[in-house]
Amino acid sequence: MLPRTNAAVIDEWVPQIISKQPFRSTVTRIDQHTVEKRGGNVYKNEEAALRLVRQHAPGLPVPEVYHSIFKTASDGSQKGIIFMSYIEGKTLQSVWPSLSGATKERICHDTWRMIAKIRQVPRPGSLDRSAYYSTVDGSPIHHPMLGDYNDPCPKLTDDEAFRARANARYVKHNGLSYADGKDLPKMLPRSKCSVFTHGDIHPGNIFLNDSYQIVGLVDWESAGFFPDYWEYSQMMRPMHDSNDEWQEFMRRSSPKEWDVTGIEKARRVLF
């Protein structure tokens, strides 16, 4: 249910576009307390992830879902509109250049502590138990390494299935044109667990208050249960140059060292 707002305030409120990613999604603040996220990349999976976090890790700073409208797409996933709480603050990306080295380091450690809590969120009982790696709502995984609309990701029953799928996609997209392309299977990392993962943590999705404390983590459309290295590999993917230093701080502050050389190699053709 949407929060109550004074009618006069609603009449005077002018909707403000907070972020816009062409062909993906637009986030609009529609009143003092509410944002509307809509677009081709707004999936039911994001709503499911947000509700799961608020149920099992209420201390994590994520938006509260008020309402949603979804329709089933041709691939079986559901996409549409999510109405959720507005998070007051500035993105880490907008303030990063002005921060001291000590503050940058502290924020990165805080981010890893937040990730540790995310990893503790349990799988929903409604998920197919045979799907070892999965989205939160069981819809097809949309990721260049695993599947798209024309080549939907099959059920991933174990780590070998995950690695085989990544290699099959690599071969399909001409990865063997590289002299070392055949080496990918042995370079892909292995994982002995499936953990809850945000899947798209970067400075633009982290919100801070005036004291540079984390008050929000948004954009959960890529969330699911993935290998333990997946969060790290996603944070280390090629981004805007302004994020290079953040990635280095996150790498240095990481509680564990993951070798994602194979993932980086696969990204030569899967991006």
C-alpha positions as CSV (number, residue, x, y, z in Angstrom):
1,M,0.0,0.0,0.0
2,L,1.3,3.5,-0.9
3,P,2.0,5.8,2.1
4,R,-0.5,8.5,2.9
5,T,0.4,11.9,1.6
6,N,-1.4,15.2,2.1
7,A,-3.6,15.9,-0.9
8,A,-2.4,19.4,-1.2
9,V,1.2,18.2,-1.3
10,I,0.3,15.7,-4.1
11,D,-1.4,18.4,-6.1
12,E,1.7,20.6,-5.9
13,W,4.3,17.9,-6.4
14,V,6.0,17.8,-9.8
15,P,7.4,14.4,-10.7
16,Q,11.2,14.3,-10.9
17,I,13.2,11.8,-13.0
18,I,16.0,10.5,-10.7
19,S,17.7,8.2,-13.2
20,K,17.1,7.2,-16.7
21,Q,18.9,4.3,-18.6
22,P,17.7,4.2,-22.2
23,F,16.0,1.0,-23.2
24,R,16.3,-0.3,-19.6
25,S,14.5,1.7,-16.9
26,T,13.4,5.1,-15.6
27,V,13.1,6.0,-11.9
28,T,10.8,8.9,-11.2
29,R,10.0,10.4,-7.8
30,I,6.3,10.8,-7.9
31,D,5.8,12.3,-4.4
32,Q,7.7,13.0,-1.2
33,H,7.9,9.3,-0.2
34,T,7.6,7.3,-3.4
35,V,9.5,6.5,-6.6
36,E,8.2,4.6,-9.6
37,K,10.5,2.4,-11.5
38,R,9.4,1.3,-15.0
39,G,10.9,0.1,-18.2
40,G,12.0,-3.0,-20.2
41,N,14.5,-4.1,-17.5
42,V,12.1,-3.9,-14.6
43,Y,11.4,-7.5,-13.6
44,K,9.3,-9.2,-11.0
45,N,12.6,-10.6,-9.7
46,E,13.6,-7.2,-8.3
47,E,10.4,-6.9,-6.3
48,A,10.9,-10.5,-5.0
49,A,14.5,-9.7,-4.0
50,L,13.5,-6.5,-2.1
51,R,10.7,-8.3,-0.2
52,L,13.1,-11.2,0.6
53,V,15.7,-8.8,2.0
54,R,13.2,-6.9,4.1
55,Q,11.8,-10.1,5.5
56,H,15.1,-11.8,6.4
57,A,17.6,-8.9,6.8
58,P,15.4,-5.9,7.9
59,G,18.5,-4.0,8.9
60,L,19.8,-3.7,5.3
61,P,19.0,-0.3,3.7
62,V,16.8,-1.2,0.8
63,P,13.7,0.4,-0.6
64,E,10.3,-0.8,0.6
65,V,8.0,-2.1,-2.1
66,Y,4.5,-0.5,-1.9
67,H,2.9,-1.8,-5.0
68,S,3.7,-3.3,-8.5
69,I,2.1,-3.9,-11.8
70,F,3.5,-6.7,-14.0
71,K,2.8,-8.5,-17.2
72,T,4.3,-11.8,-18.4
73,A,6.9,-11.3,-21.2
74,S,7.5,-13.8,-24.1
75,D,10.4,-15.5,-22.2
76,G,8.2,-16.1,-19.1
77,S,9.7,-13.4,-17.0
78,Q,7.4,-10.6,-15.6
79,K,8.2,-7.0,-16.2
80,G,6.4,-3.8,-15.5
81,I,6.3,-1.1,-12.8
82,I,7.4,-1.1,-9.1
83,F,6.3,1.6,-6.7
84,M,8.7,1.8,-3.7
85,S,10.0,4.1,-1.0
86,Y,12.2,7.0,-1.9
87,I,15.7,7.0,-0.3
88,E,17.1,10.4,0.6
89,G,20.8,10.8,-0.1
90,K,23.5,11.1,-2.6
91,T,25.1,8.3,-4.7
92,L,28.6,7.3,-3.8
93,Q,29.5,8.0,-7.4
94,S,28.5,11.6,-7.1
95,V,30.7,12.3,-4.0
96,W,33.5,9.8,-4.5
97,P,36.1,12.3,-6.0
98,S,35.7,14.6,-2.9
99,L,36.2,12.0,-0.3
100,S,39.3,11.4,1.7
101,G,41.2,8.2,1.3
102,A,40.2,7.1,4.9
103,T,36.5,7.8,4.2
104,K,36.7,5.9,0.9
105,E,38.3,2.9,2.7
106,R,35.7,3.0,5.4
107,I,32.8,3.0,3.0
108,C,34.3,0.0,1.1
109,H,34.6,-1.9,4.3
110,D,31.0,-1.0,5.2
111,T,30.0,-2.3,1.7
112,W,31.7,-5.6,2.4
113,R,30.0,-5.9,5.7
114,M,26.7,-5.2,4.0
115,I,27.5,-7.9,1.4
116,A,28.2,-10.4,4.3
117,K,24.7,-9.8,5.6
118,I,23.2,-10.2,2.1
119,R,24.9,-13.6,1.8
120,Q,23.0,-14.7,4.9
121,V,19.6,-14.3,3.3
122,P,18.0,-17.7,2.8
123,R,16.5,-19.1,-0.4
124,P,12.7,-18.8,-0.7
125,G,10.9,-22.1,0.0
126,S,9.1,-21.7,-3.3
127,L,12.2,-22.0,-5.4
128,D,12.9,-25.2,-7.3
129,R,15.3,-27.1,-5.1
130,S,17.1,-28.6,-8.1
131,A,18.0,-25.1,-9.4
132,Y,21.3,-24.6,-7.5
133,Y,21.8,-21.1,-9.1
134,S,18.7,-19.1,-9.7
135,T,17.0,-15.7,-9.7
136,V,14.9,-15.0,-6.6
137,D,11.5,-15.7,-8.3
138,G,12.7,-18.6,-10.5
139,S,12.5,-16.6,-13.7
140,P,15.2,-17.0,-16.4
141,I,18.6,-15.5,-15.6
142,H,19.4,-12.6,-17.8
143,H,23.2,-12.2,-18.0
144,P,25.5,-12.1,-21.0
145,M,27.5,-15.1,-19.7
146,L,24.4,-17.2,-19.0
147,G,21.4,-16.3,-21.2
148,D,19.3,-13.8,-23.0
149,Y,15.9,-13.5,-24.7
150,N,17.0,-15.5,-27.8
151,D,19.0,-18.1,-25.8
152,P,17.3,-18.5,-22.4
153,C,19.5,-19.8,-19.6
154,P,18.6,-23.4,-18.7
155,K,18.2,-24.7,-15.2
156,L,21.6,-24.7,-13.5
157,T,21.6,-27.7,-11.2
158,D,25.2,-27.4,-9.9
159,D,28.5,-25.6,-10.3
160,E,29.6,-27.8,-13.3
161,A,26.4,-26.8,-15.1
162,F,27.1,-23.1,-14.4
163,R,30.6,-23.4,-15.8
164,A,29.5,-25.5,-18.8
165,R,26.8,-22.9,-19.6
166,A,29.3,-20.0,-19.5
167,N,31.7,-21.9,-21.8
168,A,28.9,-22.8,-24.2
169,R,27.9,-19.2,-24.5
170,Y,31.5,-18.2,-25.0
171,V,31.9,-20.7,-27.8
172,K,28.6,-19.6,-29.4
173,H,29.7,-16.0,-29.4
174,N,33.0,-16.8,-31.2
175,G,35.2,-17.0,-28.2
176,L,37.3,-19.7,-29.9
177,S,38.5,-17.1,-32.4
178,Y,41.0,-16.1,-29.7
179,A,44.2,-18.3,-29.7
180,D,43.7,-19.1,-26.0
181,G,39.9,-19.5,-26.3
182,K,40.0,-23.2,-25.6
183,D,41.6,-22.6,-22.2
184,L,38.4,-21.0,-20.8
185,P,36.9,-24.1,-19.1
186,K,39.9,-24.7,-16.9
187,M,40.2,-20.9,-16.1
188,L,36.6,-20.4,-14.9
189,P,36.4,-20.2,-11.1
190,R,34.7,-22.9,-9.1
191,S,32.3,-22.5,-6.1
192,K,31.2,-24.8,-3.4
193,C,28.1,-22.8,-2.4
194,S,25.2,-20.8,-3.7
195,V,24.7,-17.5,-1.9
196,F,22.3,-14.6,-2.1
197,T,23.8,-11.9,-4.4
198,H,22.8,-8.4,-5.4
199,G,24.6,-8.7,-8.7
200,D,25.0,-5.1,-9.6
201,I,26.8,-3.3,-6.8
202,H,28.6,-0.1,-8.0
203,P,28.9,3.5,-6.8
204,G,25.8,4.6,-8.6
205,N,23.6,2.1,-6.7
206,I,25.0,3.0,-3.2
207,F,23.3,5.9,-1.4
208,L,25.0,7.9,1.4
209,N,23.7,10.5,3.9
210,D,25.5,13.7,4.8
211,S,27.8,11.8,7.2
212,Y,28.8,9.4,4.3
213,Q,27.1,6.5,5.9
214,I,25.4,4.0,3.6
215,V,21.6,4.5,3.7
216,G,20.6,2.7,0.5
217,L,21.4,0.0,-1.9
218,V,19.2,0.0,-5.0
219,D,18.6,-1.8,-8.3
220,W,18.1,-5.4,-7.3
221,E,17.0,-6.7,-10.8
222,S,20.1,-8.9,-11.1
223,A,19.7,-10.5,-7.6
224,G,19.6,-14.2,-7.1
225,F,21.5,-17.2,-5.7
226,F,24.9,-17.5,-7.4
227,P,28.5,-18.7,-6.8
228,D,30.3,-17.1,-3.9
229,Y,32.6,-15.2,-6.2
230,W,29.8,-13.7,-8.4
231,E,29.3,-10.5,-6.4
232,Y,33.0,-9.8,-6.6
233,S,33.3,-10.6,-10.3
234,Q,30.3,-8.3,-11.0
235,M,31.8,-5.4,-9.1
236,M,35.1,-5.9,-11.0
237,R,33.6,-5.8,-14.5
238,P,34.5,-3.0,-16.8
239,M,32.7,0.2,-15.8
240,H,33.0,3.9,-16.3
241,D,36.6,5.1,-15.8
242,S,35.5,7.1,-12.7
243,N,34.8,3.8,-11.0
244,D,38.4,2.4,-11.4
245,E,39.6,3.7,-8.1
246,W,36.5,2.4,-6.3
247,Q,37.1,-1.0,-7.7
248,E,40.7,-0.9,-6.5
249,F,39.6,0.1,-3.0
250,M,37.0,-2.8,-3.1
251,R,39.7,-5.2,-4.3
252,R,42.1,-4.2,-1.5
253,S,39.4,-4.4,1.2
254,S,37.9,-7.7,0.1
255,P,37.7,-10.3,2.9
256,K,38.7,-13.0,0.4
257,E,40.7,-13.1,-2.7
258,W,38.8,-14.6,-5.7
259,D,40.5,-15.5,-9.0
260,V,38.1,-14.3,-11.6
261,T,40.5,-14.4,-14.5
262,G,38.3,-16.8,-16.4
263,I,35.3,-14.5,-16.0
264,E,37.4,-11.6,-17.3
265,K,38.4,-13.7,-20.3
266,A,34.8,-14.7,-21.1
267,R,33.9,-11.0,-21.1
268,R,35.9,-10.5,-24.2
269,V,32.9,-11.7,-26.1
270,L,30.1,-11.8,-23.4
271,F,29.5,-8.3,-22.2
